[in-house]
Amino acid sequence: MGLPEIPKVSVSRCDAINLLFTSIAAEELALSKVIREEARKLEKGICLSCNLCDLFEINESVNSILKTIIQKELVLLLKLEEVAKLDERCCCCDEHRHR
């Protein structure tokens, strides 16, 4: 089995940059939802836990997820910085030429 055929789509440089910004925003939104759910898990765990051991286990789980989110945030920041540089150098449309 080979690689699937990817249809060729013509996208302008400006559109590509906007799509990259949009993808970063979408990832940020998804991460915010994960953080919100982790907060809910922690609140529920505090209410339902019977002992300190349970709390430590819940805390360790939330901590692990948050560490992963922080790593993802760093990658997104680097991506955002690179896309912003591309956007500054773009001069393919009126919007960018009049800066």
C-alpha positions in Angstrom: 0.0 0.0 0.0 1.4 3.4 -1.0 0.9 6.9 0.1 -2.6 8.3 -0.5 -3.0 10.7 -3.4 -3.2 14.3 -2.1 -5.1 16.5 -4.4 -3.2 19.6 -5.6 -4.8 22.8 -4.3 -3.8 26.2 -5.3 -3.4 28.4 -2.2 -1.9 31.9 -2.2 1.0 32.7 0.2 -1.4 35.0 2.2 -4.0 32.2 2.5 -1.3 29.7 3.6 -0.1 32.1 6.3 -3.7 32.7 7.5 -4.3 29.0 7.6 -1.2 28.5 9.7 -2.4 31.2 12.1 -5.8 29.5 12.2 -4.2 26.1 13.0 -2.3 27.6 15.9 -5.5 29.2 17.3 -7.3 25.9 16.9 -4.6 24.0 18.8 -4.7 26.7 21.5 -8.4 26.3 21.8 -8.1 22.5 22.1 -5.4 22.8 24.8 -7.7 25.2 26.8 -10.4 22.5 26.7 -7.9 19.9 28.0 -6.9 22.3 30.8 -10.5 22.9 31.7 -11.2 19.2 31.9 -8.1 18.6 34.1 -9.4 21.3 36.5 -12.8 19.5 36.6 -11.0 16.2 37.3 -9.0 17.8 40.1 -12.1 19.3 41.7 -14.1 16.1 41.5 -11.1 14.2 42.9 -10.8 16.5 45.8 -14.5 16.1 46.6 -14.6 12.3 46.2 -11.2 11.3 47.6 -11.1 9.3 50.8 -7.5 9.6 51.6 -4.3 11.5 50.9 -3.0 8.7 48.6 -5.9 9.3 46.3 -5.2 13.0 46.1 -1.5 12.4 45.3 -2.5 10.0 42.5 -4.9 12.6 41.0 -2.4 15.3 41.4 0.3 13.3 39.6 -2.1 12.6 36.7 -3.0 16.2 36.3 0.6 17.3 36.7 1.6 14.9 33.9 -1.0 16.3 31.5 0.0 19.9 32.3 3.6 19.2 31.6 2.7 17.8 28.2 0.5 20.9 27.6 3.4 23.2 28.5 5.7 21.4 26.0 3.0 21.8 23.4 2.7 25.5 24.2 6.4 25.9 23.7 6.2 24.3 20.3 3.2 26.5 19.4 5.0 29.6 20.5 7.9 28.7 18.2 5.5 28.0 15.3 3.7 31.3 16.0 7.0 33.2 15.9 8.0 31.6 12.6 4.6 32.3 11.0 4.7 35.9 12.2 8.1 36.3 10.5 6.6 34.9 7.3 3.7 37.3 7.6 6.0 40.3 8.1 7.9 39.4 4.9 4.8 38.7 2.8 4.0 41.4 0.2 1.7 39.4 -2.1 -1.5 41.3 -1.5 -2.7 44.8 -0.8 -3.2 44.1 2.9 0.5 43.5 3.3 1.8 46.1 0.9 0.2 48.9 2.9 1.8 48.2 6.2 
